[in-house]
């Protein structure tokens, strides 16, 4: 599977986010670090398990990484969960034994090791939308007491657009899986292979549609 993804990345040229960005389907590269997060040694990246969409897994895999996520069984049905034999699962980023995200660079200025293509939930954190307005998530105040700048808020809006689009695509793939026989007779790891295949089909179809429009 890893070799298959690597070869596909070569065929696509610049990696999937570059490919998707060049073809006007997803704004892929994260070029901004929230000013009130920069260099924070407390680092929310060490405090939480990061939920991943199948789009995140696809994008990070296309940049050559593997063994960075795990499948967690949930107590019941939840938003974004995929079903296998009556049980529900989600994808999450792995942590180190010490507790930090596997991609967190520690020491000196704390930073993300995959910043340019990090998960959309990380790019948008700690902001969300309420009644069309950009607000801080409830109970997610900065542990250092920092205040977001006006530019942070502007960048958050773009990041939330990406987050909503990518998780919308994830949910469509999940719904397709949950309504198939694979969810009744498959296994959790098979969903990942299925989801990655669906992403390849989706990106190829998106490219074809653009060529036809052009």
Secondary structure as a PSIPRED ss2 file (coil, helix, strand):
# PSIPRED VFORMAT (PSIPRED V4.0)

   1 X C   1.000  0.000  0.000
   2 X H   0.000  1.000  0.000
   3 X H   0.000  1.000  0.000
   4 X H   0.000  1.000  0.000
   5 X H   0.000  1.000  0.000
   6 X H   0.000  1.000  0.000
   7 X H   0.000  1.000  0.000
   8 X H   0.000  1.000  0.000
   9 X H   0.000  1.000  0.000
  10 X H   0.000  1.000  0.000
  11 X H   0.000  1.000  0.000
  12 X H   0.000  1.000  0.000
  13 X C   1.000  0.000  0.000
  14 X C   1.000  0.000  0.000
  15 X C   1.000  0.000  0.000
  16 X H   0.000  1.000  0.000
  17 X H   0.000  1.000  0.000
  18 X H   0.000  1.000  0.000
  19 X H   0.000  1.000  0.000
  20 X H   0.000  1.000  0.000
  21 X H   0.000  1.000  0.000
  22 X H   0.000  1.000  0.000
  23 X C   1.000  0.000  0.000
  24 X C   1.000  0.000  0.000
  25 X C   1.000  0.000  0.000
  26 X C   1.000  0.000  0.000
  27 X C   1.000  0.000  0.000
  28 X C   1.000  0.000  0.000
  29 X C   1.000  0.000  0.000
  30 X C   1.000  0.000  0.000
  31 X C   1.000  0.000  0.000
  32 X C   1.000  0.000  0.000
  33 X C   1.000  0.000  0.000
  34 X C   1.000  0.000  0.000
  35 X C   1.000  0.000  0.000
  36 X C   1.000  0.000  0.000
  37 X C   1.000  0.000  0.000
  38 X C   1.000  0.000  0.000
  39 X C   1.000  0.000  0.000
  40 X C   1.000  0.000  0.000
  41 X C   1.000  0.000  0.000
  42 X C   1.000  0.000  0.000
  43 X C   1.000  0.000  0.000
  44 X H   0.000  1.000  0.000
  45 X H   0.000  1.000  0.000
  46 X H   0.000  1.000  0.000
  47 X C   1.000  0.000  0.000
  48 X C   1.000  0.000  0.000
  49 X C   1.000  0.000  0.000
  50 X C   1.000  0.000  0.000
  51 X E   0.000  0.000  1.000
  52 X E   0.000  0.000  1.000
  53 X C   1.000  0.000  0.000
  54 X H   0.000  1.000  0.000
  55 X H   0.000  1.000  0.000
  56 X H   0.000  1.000  0.000
  57 X H   0.000  1.000  0.000
  58 X H   0.000  1.000  0.000
  59 X H   0.000  1.000  0.000
  60 X H   0.000  1.000  0.000
  61 X H   0.000  1.000  0.000
  62 X H   0.000  1.000  0.000
  63 X C   1.000  0.000  0.000
  64 X C   1.000  0.000  0.000
  65 X C   1.000  0.000  0.000
  66 X C   1.000  0.000  0.000
  67 X C   1.000  0.000  0.000
  68 X C   1.000  0.000  0.000
  69 X E   0.000  0.000  1.000
  70 X E   0.000  0.000  1.000
  71 X E   0.000  0.000  1.000
  72 X E   0.000  0.000  1.000
  73 X E   0.000  0.000  1.000
  74 X E   0.000  0.000  1.000
  75 X C   1.000  0.000  0.000
  76 X C   1.000  0.000  0.000
  77 X C   1.000  0.000  0.000
  78 X C   1.000  0.000  0.000
  79 X C   1.000  0.000  0.000
  80 X C   1.000  0.000  0.000
  81 X C   1.000  0.000  0.000
  82 X E   0.000  0.000  1.000
  83 X E   0.000  0.000  1.000
  84 X E   0.000  0.000  1.000
  85 X C   1.000  0.000  0.000
  86 X C   1.000  0.000  0.000
  87 X E   0.000  0.000  1.000
  88 X E   0.000  0.000  1.000
  89 X E   0.000  0.000  1.000
  90 X E   0.000  0.000  1.000
  91 X E   0.000  0.000  1.000
  92 X E   0.000  0.000  1.000
  93 X E   0.000  0.000  1.000
  94 X C   1.000  0.000  0.000
  95 X E   0.000  0.000  1.000
  96 X C   1.000  0.000  0.000
  97 X C   1.000  0.000  0.000
  98 X C   1.000  0.000  0.000
  99 X C   1.000  0.000  0.000
 100 X C   1.000  0.000  0.000
 101 X E   0.000  0.000  1.000
 102 X C   1.000  0.000  0.000
 103 X C   1.000  0.000  0.000
 104 X E   0.000  0.000  1.000
 105 X E   0.000  0.000  1.000
 106 X C   1.000  0.000  0.000
 107 X C   1.000  0.000  0.000
 108 X C   1.000  0.000  0.000
 109 X C   1.000  0.000  0.000
 110 X C   1.000  0.000  0.000
 111 X E   0.000  0.000  1.000
 112 X E   0.000  0.000  1.000
 113 X C   1.000  0.000  0.000
 114 X C   1.000  0.000  0.000
 115 X H   0.000  1.000  0.000
 116 X H   0.000  1.000  0.000
 117 X H   0.000  1.000  0.000
 118 X C   1.000  0.000  0.000
 119 X C   1.000  0.000  0.000
 120 X H   0.000  1.000  0.000
 121 X H   0.000  1.000  0.000
 122 X H   0.000  1.000  0.000
 123 X H   0.000  1.000  0.000
 124 X H   0.000  1.000  0.000
 125 X C   1.000  0.000  0.000
 126 X C   1.000  0.000  0.000
 127 X E   0.000  0.000  1.000
 128 X E   0.000  0.000  1.000
 129 X E   0.000  0.000  1.000
 130 X E   0.000  0.000  1.000
 131 X C   1.000  0.000  0.000
 132 X C   1.000  0.000  0.000
 133 X E   0.000  0.000  1.000
 134 X E   0.000  0.000  1.000
 135 X E   0.000  0.000  1.000
 136 X E   0.000  0.000  1.000
 137 X C   1.000  0.000  0.000
 138 X C   1.000  0.000  0.000
 139 X C   1.000  0.000  0.000
 140 X C   1.000  0.000  0.000
 141 X C   1.000  0.000  0.000
 142 X C   1.000  0.000  0.000
 143 X C   1.000  0.000  0.000
 144 X C   1.000  0.000  0.000
 145 X C   1.000  0.000  0.000
 146 X C   1.000  0.000  0.000
 147 X C   1.000  0.000  0.000
 148 X C   1.000  0.000  0.000
 149 X C   1.000  0.000  0.000
 150 X H   0.000  1.000  0.000
 151 X H   0.000  1.000  0.000
 152 X H   0.000  1.000  0.000
 153 X H   0.000  1.000  0.000
 154 X H   0.000  1.000  0.000
 155 X H   0.000  1.000  0.000
 156 X H   0.000  1.000  0.000
 157 X H   0.000  1.000  0.000
 158 X H   0.000  1.000  0.000
 159 X H   0.000  1.000  0.000
 160 X H   0.000  1.000  0.000
 161 X H   0.000  1.000  0.000
 162 X H   0.000  1.000  0.000
 163 X H   0.000  1.000  0.000
 164 X H   0.000  1.000  0.000
 165 X H   0.000  1.000  0.000
 166 X H   0.000  1.000  0.000
 167 X H   0.000  1.000  0.000
 168 X H   0.000  1.000  0.000
 169 X H   0.000  1.000  0.000
 170 X H   0.000  1.000  0.000
 171 X H   0.000  1.000  0.000
 172 X H   0.000  1.000  0.000
 173 X H   0.000  1.000  0.000
 174 X H   0.000  1.000  0.000
 175 X H   0.000  1.000  0.000
 176 X H   0.000  1.000  0.000
 177 X H   0.000  1.000  0.000
 178 X H   0.000  1.000  0.000
 179 X C   1.000  0.000  0.000
 180 X C   1.000  0.000  0.000
 181 X C   1.000  0.000  0.000
 182 X H   0.000  1.000  0.000
 183 X H   0.000  1.000  0.000
 184 X H   0.000  1.000  0.000
 185 X H   0.000  1.000  0.000
 186 X C   1.000  0.000  0.000
 187 X C   1.000  0.000  0.000
 188 X H   0.000  1.000  0.000
 189 X H   0.000  1.000  0.000
 190 X H   0.000  1.000  0.000
 191 X H   0.000  1.000  0.000
 192 X H   0.000  1.000  0.000
 193 X H   0.000  1.000  0.000
 194 X H   0.000  1.000  0.000
 195 X H   0.000  1.000  0.000
 196 X H   0.000  1.000  0.000
 197 X H   0.000  1.000  0.000
 198 X H   0.000  1.000  0.000
 199 X H   0.000  1.000  0.000
 200 X H   0.000  1.000  0.000
 201 X H   0.000  1.000  0.000
 202 X H   0.000  1.000  0.000
 203 X H   0.000  1.000  0.000
 204 X H   0.000  1.000  0.000
 205 X H   0.000  1.000  0.000
 206 X H   0.000  1.000  0.000
 207 X H   0.000  1.000  0.000
 208 X H   0.000  1.000  0.000
 209 X H   0.000  1.000  0.000
 210 X H   0.000  1.000  0.000
 211 X H   0.000  1.000  0.000
 212 X H   0.000  1.000  0.000
 213 X H   0.000  1.000  0.000
 214 X C   1.000  0.000  0.000
